Structures are given as structure tokens and as C-alpha cells.
Amino acid sequence: MQYRRFGKTEKYLSTITLGGMRFKHGWDDPRREIPEDTLEECLNTVQLAFDAGINHIETAWGYKKSETVYGKVLNEELSIPRTSYHLMTKGNPMTADTTYEMVENQLRDLQTDYFDFYGWHGINTPELLEQSCKRGGAVEALLKLKEEGIIQHVGFSTHAPVEVIVRAIETGLFDFVNLHYYYFNQRNLAAVQMAEVHDMGVFIISPNDKGGQLFNAPDKVKNATSPLTPIQWNARFCLNNPAIHTLSFGITEKEHFEEMKGIFPNTSPWSKADYETKIKLDSFLFDDPYAVFEGFEMQNDPSGINIPEVLRLRRLWKSYDMIDFAKYRYKTFNEKSHWFPGELPTQANLNKIDTSKIPGHIPLKELLAETHRALYKPEYKLAKN
């Protein structure tokens, strides 16, 4: 394991974090009832993580059973000294009062009297940024808890467009940021760089799943990264940037930990072999004549279609054979959700696109329609009698 200074927090974290989102039955209610197999899986995972040198555990109020099962394992099952690991949790309370109530519940569930890191969970829109950070609001309450020593460092997690992330960083309120950045989604590089300017800790969310379901990568990608696995090479890609400090791995099996160890020793700058892999992966963009058009200038188009993200999924399908991942992400588009927003490119929505921004040589509507036909799968519903 290797360790990096987590920005101005001055904590040294393992470059791999144990994420707590994916335990068995973890999303089932009631949140505080822990089945035996959930407890056993968490117990084995935490022990393997500590044996591998991981010293950072991440969870959230929104992960249902995760906080409670971690509390039981760390304190009742393993009796791990609290000072021997760093603990991060998150929540998205909308007021100061609900912040205090939520944090009190989280302290109880995790059986601790302080958090090393607490992130406001999901600053995904300008409106959420304004509401969470307003005077007398939730972030101000978290900062008061920081003054009291209950929280040591306040940060935020985000699925927002890069410009919103940069604005949040520039408030100066936060010590760290959890965001998406991987080889197959490099849009947030500017936010990573801005976090470095502000000496913030940078935590990468879900590089193996949201980063491309790399545990199920197609042969084209596997062959390009060999002898490393796609998970190992993508981790090296992220960690080649010294502004990035830790990657969240939701690992639950011994085999996952063995694969993780193949990331190390990781050097920065890269080895010649790592650079050659990137050149090979980059070259696949030439397999499709439109893959290099990312469409960022069409963010917030009046059609409501998340054009840059649809084009990214198309690129992964056309250039990297990652159609299964593209379908997995495509089905989560939801115009009512700030986590992965976007209208589907139906004909009615395609007709609403602001065509004045489309480069003349890009058949954008055809590309979006083609992607929709390939990736969209309507939910099956039984016919009513």
C-alpha cells in the first residue's frame, strides 16, 4: 500500500479507500437491522482491508445499513482502536437542525465520538450548492461541529457538471472533495486541478464501477491494458496525477484485494509501459469518426438531453466495445433526478435541440438517435387483464 497527504487535512490516507456502499442487503430497510451474512461479509472485508494496509473507510447515511454494520464490526467484533484508521461519512441534510440530528444518529450508528471527514453528499446543481452553503444552513452547521471537534474536516461529494464543482471549491468552505474522474471520464480534470490549487483532499468515487464496470471490461480493453487488468491500469492512471489522493474501492472478496495489490508499486511519473497503454487506448478513438466530439458546448441544451454524457456513452460503445456499461448507465438517466439528469433523446426532444451550436460537420441528431436505439431498453411491464 502507498499513502498520500490528503491535502490541507494533513492526514495521510492509503491510496485505496474501503468504500461501504455494496454490502449484502445493504440497501434494504430497516437500516439498523443487520443480517448475519451482511455482518460476516463486512467483518471479513474490513479485516482484509486492514491487512492490506488500507487505513481509510468511507460510508454515508444514504447507504442504509452501511454505517450500522461498520459500527458493529469496527467496535464490537474487531475492537479496532479508533485512532488507527480514518473514517469518512456523508449526508445531505437541508437545514442546520436536520444536520445536527443526522450527525447525532450517525455517531451512534458508527459507534464513534468524532468523524475524521464529513462530506455534504451530492452538491450536484447550482441550487443545491446555494442551499447547502447559505448562511445559517447545513454546511455552516457542519463547520460549527468542526469547531467542537465532532467533525475534523468538512468536504463535499458531487456528481455535478465541472463548473458547479469548481464554484463549490472556490467557496473556500471545504477541506476535501469526492468526485468522478477516470480514464473513461476525464471531464472533471479542471476541478481536480482547482482542488489542488486550494490544497484540498481529492477522493475519486467508484473508479471500478462508475469508471466503466472495469471488472466486466470487454476484451478490447483487457488486451490493451495487459499485463495489468483494466482495474489496475485505471488506478494507475488516476494516481499518476499527484493531486489525486485516494480511490474508493467497493471490494468485498479476497480475490478483489489480490487484484488491488497489483496496482503497486505505483510510480509517478509513469513507467514507459503505462504510457504505451494510454497511447493504445487513446488510439481507439480513431475507430469512430465522431468519437472526439464531446459536445460540452451543448451542456444545458433546451432539449433537456444530457448531450455530453450521451456522446460519452456512445464513444465507449463505438470505440471501446463497452456497450454493456453504456446500457447500464444509460438506463439511469432521469430528468427528475440531480444525480444523473437528462431527458432521453426521443424524436420530440431531438426537435428541441438548439442547432445553432452544432458544428457543421457533426450529424448530432443522428448520433443521439443512433445511441438511443442501441442503448435504450424499455422496462418490461405485464399487460393488465
C-alpha positions as CSV (number, residue, x, y, z in Angstrom):
1,M,0.0,0.0,0.0
2,Q,1.0,3.6,-0.6
3,Y,-0.1,6.7,1.2
4,R,-0.7,10.3,0.3
5,R,-1.2,13.5,2.2
6,F,-4.9,14.3,1.9
7,G,-4.4,18.0,1.2
8,K,-4.7,20.5,4.0
9,T,-6.3,18.0,6.3
10,E,-2.7,16.8,6.8
11,K,-4.0,13.2,7.2
12,Y,-2.0,10.5,5.3
13,L,-4.5,8.2,3.6
14,S,-4.0,4.9,1.9
15,T,-4.4,5.5,-1.9
16,I,-7.1,2.9,-1.8
17,T,-10.2,3.6,0.4
18,L,-12.6,0.9,1.5
19,G,-16.0,2.0,0.3
20,G,-19.1,0.9,2.1
21,M,-21.8,1.1,-0.5
22,R,-22.1,-2.6,-1.6
23,F,-22.6,-4.9,1.3
24,K,-25.2,-7.7,1.0
25,H,-28.7,-6.5,1.8
26,G,-27.1,-3.1,2.4
27,W,-29.9,-1.1,0.8
28,D,-32.8,-3.0,2.5
29,D,-34.9,-1.5,5.2
30,P,-34.9,-1.3,8.2
31,R,-31.4,0.3,8.1
32,R,-30.4,-0.8,11.6
33,E,-31.3,-4.5,11.4
34,I,-28.1,-6.3,10.2
35,P,-28.5,-9.9,8.8
36,E,-25.8,-12.4,9.7
37,D,-24.4,-12.6,6.2
38,T,-24.2,-8.8,5.9
39,L,-22.2,-8.7,9.2
40,E,-20.0,-11.6,8.1
41,E,-19.2,-10.0,4.8
42,C,-18.4,-6.7,6.4
43,L,-16.2,-8.3,9.0
44,N,-14.2,-10.3,6.5
45,T,-13.9,-7.3,4.2
46,V,-12.7,-4.9,7.0
47,Q,-10.1,-7.4,8.2
48,L,-8.8,-8.0,4.7
49,A,-8.6,-4.2,4.1
50,F,-6.6,-3.6,7.2
51,D,-4.3,-6.5,6.4
52,A,-3.7,-4.9,3.0
53,G,-2.7,-1.6,4.6
54,I,-6.0,0.4,3.9
55,N,-6.5,3.0,6.7
56,H,-9.5,4.9,5.3
57,I,-13.1,3.8,5.5
58,E,-15.9,5.6,3.7
59,T,-19.7,5.4,4.1
60,A,-22.8,7.6,4.1
61,W,-26.2,8.0,5.7
62,G,-27.7,7.2,2.3
63,Y,-26.0,3.8,2.1
64,K,-28.7,2.5,4.5
65,K,-27.2,-0.4,6.6
66,S,-23.6,0.6,5.9
67,E,-23.0,2.9,8.9
68,T,-24.6,0.4,11.4
69,V,-22.7,-2.6,10.2
70,Y,-19.4,-0.7,10.2
71,G,-20.1,0.4,13.7
72,K,-20.7,-3.2,14.8
73,V,-17.6,-4.6,13.0
74,L,-15.1,-1.9,14.0
75,N,-16.1,-1.7,17.6
76,E,-18.0,-4.9,18.7
77,E,-16.4,-7.5,16.5
78,L,-12.8,-6.4,15.9
79,S,-12.4,-3.7,18.7
80,I,-10.1,-1.7,16.4
81,P,-8.6,1.4,18.1
82,R,-10.3,4.4,16.7
83,T,-7.0,6.3,16.2
84,S,-5.7,3.5,13.9
85,Y,-8.0,4.3,10.9
86,H,-9.6,7.4,9.3
87,L,-13.4,7.4,9.0
88,M,-15.5,9.4,6.4
89,T,-19.2,9.6,6.3
90,K,-21.6,11.8,4.4
91,G,-25.1,13.2,4.5
92,N,-27.3,15.7,2.7
93,P,-29.4,17.4,5.4
94,M,-31.1,20.6,4.1
95,T,-31.2,22.6,7.3
96,A,-29.0,23.3,10.3
97,D,-31.4,21.5,12.6
98,T,-31.6,18.4,10.5
99,T,-27.8,18.4,10.2
100,Y,-27.3,18.2,14.0
101,E,-30.0,15.4,14.2
102,M,-28.4,13.4,11.3
103,V,-24.9,13.7,12.7
104,E,-26.0,12.6,16.1
105,N,-27.6,9.5,14.6
106,Q,-24.5,8.7,12.5
107,L,-22.2,9.0,15.5
108,R,-24.5,6.5,17.3
109,D,-24.6,4.1,14.4
110,L,-20.9,4.2,13.8
111,Q,-20.2,4.0,17.5
112,T,-17.7,6.8,17.5
113,D,-17.5,10.2,19.1
114,Y,-15.9,12.0,16.1
115,F,-15.6,11.8,12.3
116,D,-12.3,12.4,10.6
117,F,-14.1,13.6,7.4
118,Y,-17.7,14.6,6.8
119,G,-19.0,15.3,3.3
120,W,-22.1,17.1,2.3
121,H,-23.5,14.4,0.0
122,G,-24.4,15.4,-3.5
123,I,-23.7,19.1,-4.4
124,N,-24.9,18.3,-7.9
125,T,-26.6,21.5,-9.0
126,P,-26.2,25.3,-8.6
127,E,-29.3,25.3,-6.5
128,L,-28.0,22.6,-4.1
129,L,-24.7,24.5,-3.8
130,E,-26.5,27.7,-2.9
131,Q,-28.9,26.0,-0.4
132,S,-26.4,23.8,1.4
133,C,-23.9,26.7,1.7
134,K,-26.3,29.5,2.6
135,R,-25.9,31.5,5.9
136,G,-27.4,29.5,8.7
137,G,-27.6,26.4,6.6
138,A,-26.3,22.8,6.6
139,V,-22.6,23.4,5.8
140,E,-22.4,26.2,8.3
141,A,-23.7,23.7,10.9
142,L,-21.1,21.2,9.9
143,L,-18.4,23.8,10.3
144,K,-19.7,24.5,13.8
145,L,-19.4,20.8,14.6
146,K,-15.9,21.1,13.3
147,E,-15.2,23.8,15.8
148,E,-16.5,21.5,18.5
149,G,-14.2,18.6,17.4
150,I,-17.1,16.3,16.4
151,I,-16.0,16.6,12.8
152,Q,-12.4,17.2,12.0
153,H,-12.7,18.1,8.3
154,V,-15.7,19.2,6.2
155,G,-15.9,18.4,2.5
156,F,-18.5,17.6,-0.2
157,S,-19.2,14.9,-2.7
158,T,-20.6,15.7,-6.2
159,H,-21.9,14.4,-9.5
160,A,-22.2,17.9,-10.8
161,P,-21.0,19.5,-14.0
162,V,-17.4,20.7,-13.7
163,E,-18.3,24.3,-13.5
164,V,-20.5,23.7,-10.4
165,I,-17.7,21.7,-8.7
166,V,-15.3,24.5,-9.3
167,R,-17.7,27.0,-7.8
168,A,-18.1,24.8,-4.7
169,I,-14.3,24.5,-4.4
170,E,-13.9,28.3,-4.7
171,T,-16.2,29.0,-1.8
172,G,-13.3,28.1,0.5
173,L,-15.6,26.3,2.9
174,F,-14.3,22.8,2.2
175,D,-11.2,20.7,3.0
176,F,-11.8,17.9,0.5
177,V,-13.9,16.9,-2.5
178,N,-15.2,13.5,-3.6
179,L,-15.7,13.4,-7.4
180,H,-15.7,11.3,-10.6
181,Y,-12.5,11.2,-12.6
182,Y,-11.2,8.2,-14.5
183,Y,-9.6,7.3,-17.9
184,F,-13.0,6.8,-19.4
185,N,-14.4,10.1,-18.0
186,Q,-11.8,12.9,-17.7
187,R,-14.3,15.8,-17.8
188,N,-13.5,16.8,-14.2
189,L,-9.8,17.3,-14.6
190,A,-10.2,21.1,-14.2
191,A,-12.0,20.5,-10.9
192,V,-9.1,18.2,-9.7
193,Q,-6.6,21.0,-10.7
194,M,-8.6,23.6,-8.9
195,A,-8.8,21.4,-5.8
196,E,-5.0,21.2,-6.0
197,V,-4.7,25.0,-6.1
198,H,-6.8,25.1,-2.9
199,D,-4.8,22.3,-1.3
200,M,-7.9,20.1,-0.9
201,G,-8.0,16.4,-0.5
202,V,-9.2,14.7,-3.6
203,F,-11.2,11.4,-3.4
204,I,-12.2,9.5,-6.5
205,I,-15.7,8.0,-6.4
206,S,-16.2,4.4,-7.7
207,P,-13.4,4.1,-10.3
208,N,-14.1,0.4,-10.9
209,D,-17.9,0.6,-11.3
210,K,-18.8,4.1,-12.4
211,G,-15.4,4.3,-14.1
212,G,-16.5,1.7,-16.7
213,Q,-17.5,-1.5,-14.8
214,L,-13.9,-2.5,-15.3
215,F,-14.5,-5.8,-13.6
216,N,-16.5,-6.7,-16.7
217,A,-14.4,-4.9,-19.3
218,P,-14.5,-6.1,-23.0
219,D,-11.6,-8.0,-24.5
220,K,-10.6,-4.9,-26.5
221,V,-9.9,-3.0,-23.2
222,K,-8.4,-6.0,-21.4
223,N,-5.9,-6.7,-24.2
224,A,-4.9,-3.1,-24.3
225,T,-4.1,-2.9,-20.6
226,S,-2.4,-6.3,-20.4
227,P,-0.4,-7.5,-18.4
228,L,-2.3,-5.2,-16.0
229,T,-6.1,-5.6,-15.6
230,P,-8.3,-2.7,-16.5
231,I,-8.9,-2.0,-12.8
232,Q,-5.2,-1.9,-12.1
233,W,-4.3,0.3,-15.1
234,N,-7.1,2.8,-14.4
235,A,-6.0,3.1,-10.8
236,R,-2.5,3.9,-12.1
237,F,-4.0,6.4,-14.5
238,C,-5.8,8.2,-11.7
239,L,-2.8,8.1,-9.2
240,N,-0.4,9.4,-11.9
241,N,-1.9,12.8,-11.0
242,P,-0.4,13.8,-7.7
243,A,-3.4,16.0,-7.0
244,I,-5.5,12.8,-6.5
245,H,-5.0,11.1,-3.2
246,T,-7.3,8.1,-2.8
247,L,-9.6,5.9,-4.8
248,S,-12.7,4.3,-3.4
249,F,-12.9,0.6,-4.0
250,G,-16.1,-1.2,-3.0
251,I,-14.4,-4.5,-2.6
252,T,-15.9,-7.5,-0.7
253,E,-13.9,-10.6,-1.7
254,K,-10.4,-11.8,-1.1
255,E,-9.8,-12.0,-4.9
256,H,-10.6,-8.3,-5.2
257,F,-7.9,-7.5,-2.7
258,E,-5.4,-9.6,-4.5
259,E,-6.1,-7.7,-7.8
260,M,-5.8,-4.4,-5.9
261,K,-2.3,-5.3,-4.8
262,G,-1.2,-5.5,-8.4
263,I,-1.6,-1.7,-8.6
264,F,1.6,-1.3,-6.5
265,P,4.3,-0.2,-6.6
266,N,2.8,2.8,-8.5
267,T,5.2,5.4,-9.8
268,S,4.6,9.0,-10.8
269,P,5.7,9.8,-13.5
270,W,4.6,6.6,-15.1
271,S,6.6,3.8,-16.5
272,K,7.1,3.5,-20.2
273,A,4.7,0.6,-20.3
274,D,1.9,2.6,-18.6
275,Y,2.3,5.4,-21.2
276,E,2.2,2.9,-24.0
277,T,-1.1,1.5,-22.7
278,K,-2.6,5.0,-22.7
279,I,-1.4,5.6,-26.3
280,K,-3.1,2.3,-27.3
281,L,-6.3,3.2,-25.6
282,D,-6.3,6.7,-27.0
283,S,-5.8,5.3,-30.5
284,F,-9.2,3.5,-30.3
285,L,-10.9,6.9,-30.6
286,F,-10.0,6.8,-34.3
287,D,-12.3,3.7,-34.7
288,D,-15.2,6.1,-34.9
289,P,-15.1,9.3,-36.9
290,Y,-17.2,11.3,-34.3
291,A,-15.7,9.9,-31.1
292,V,-13.6,13.0,-30.4
293,F,-16.6,15.3,-30.4
294,E,-17.6,15.7,-26.7
295,G,-20.4,18.3,-27.0
296,F,-19.6,20.2,-23.8
297,E,-20.7,23.4,-25.5
298,M,-24.2,21.9,-25.6
299,Q,-24.5,21.4,-21.8
300,N,-27.9,22.6,-20.6
301,D,-29.4,22.4,-24.1
302,P,-33.1,23.4,-24.2
303,S,-33.9,19.8,-25.3
304,G,-33.1,18.7,-21.7
305,I,-30.9,15.9,-23.2
306,N,-27.6,15.5,-21.4
307,I,-25.8,15.7,-24.7
308,P,-22.2,15.4,-23.5
309,E,-23.0,12.3,-21.4
310,V,-24.9,10.6,-24.2
311,L,-22.0,11.2,-26.5
312,R,-19.6,9.8,-23.9
313,L,-21.6,6.6,-23.7
314,R,-21.7,6.4,-27.4
315,R,-17.9,6.8,-27.5
316,L,-17.5,4.0,-25.1
317,W,-19.7,1.8,-27.2
318,K,-18.2,2.6,-30.5
319,S,-14.5,2.9,-29.7
320,Y,-14.1,0.6,-26.7
321,D,-16.8,-2.1,-27.2
322,M,-18.2,-1.1,-23.7
323,I,-21.8,-1.4,-24.7
324,D,-22.8,-3.3,-21.5
325,F,-21.5,-0.4,-19.4
326,A,-23.1,2.1,-21.7
327,K,-26.5,0.4,-21.3
328,Y,-26.1,0.2,-17.6
329,R,-25.5,4.0,-17.3
330,Y,-28.0,4.9,-20.0
331,K,-30.9,3.5,-18.1
332,T,-30.2,5.7,-15.1
333,F,-30.9,9.0,-17.0
334,N,-33.8,10.7,-15.1
335,E,-35.0,14.2,-15.8
336,K,-36.3,14.4,-12.2
337,S,-33.0,13.4,-10.5
338,H,-30.0,15.6,-9.9
339,W,-27.7,12.5,-9.6
340,F,-27.8,11.6,-13.3
341,P,-30.0,14.1,-15.0
342,G,-31.1,14.0,-18.6
343,E,-34.1,13.6,-20.9
344,L,-33.9,10.7,-23.3
345,P,-33.2,11.7,-27.0
346,T,-36.7,10.8,-28.3
347,Q,-37.8,12.4,-31.5
348,A,-39.7,15.1,-29.7
349,N,-36.7,16.0,-27.6
350,L,-34.3,15.9,-30.6
351,N,-36.6,18.5,-32.3
352,K,-35.9,20.9,-29.3
353,I,-32.1,20.9,-29.8
354,D,-30.5,24.3,-30.3
355,T,-29.0,23.6,-33.7
356,S,-27.1,26.9,-33.8
357,K,-24.4,25.4,-31.6
358,I,-23.8,22.2,-33.6
359,P,-20.6,22.1,-35.6
360,G,-21.5,21.9,-39.3
361,H,-19.7,18.6,-39.8
362,I,-21.3,16.8,-36.9
363,P,-24.6,15.0,-37.5
364,L,-25.5,15.3,-33.9
365,K,-29.2,14.4,-34.0
366,E,-28.4,11.2,-36.0
367,L,-25.7,10.3,-33.4
368,L,-28.0,10.8,-30.5
369,A,-30.8,8.9,-32.2
370,E,-28.5,6.0,-33.0
371,T,-27.3,5.9,-29.4
372,H,-30.8,5.8,-28.1
373,R,-31.7,2.9,-30.4
374,A,-28.7,0.9,-29.3
375,L,-28.7,1.6,-25.5
376,Y,-32.4,2.1,-24.5
377,K,-34.3,-0.8,-23.2
378,P,-37.8,-0.1,-22.1
379,E,-38.8,-1.6,-18.8
380,Y,-40.9,-4.7,-19.2
381,K,-44.4,-4.5,-17.7
382,L,-47.1,-7.2,-17.6
383,A,-50.2,-6.3,-19.6
384,K,-53.3,-5.7,-17.5
385,N,-56.2,-8.1,-18.0
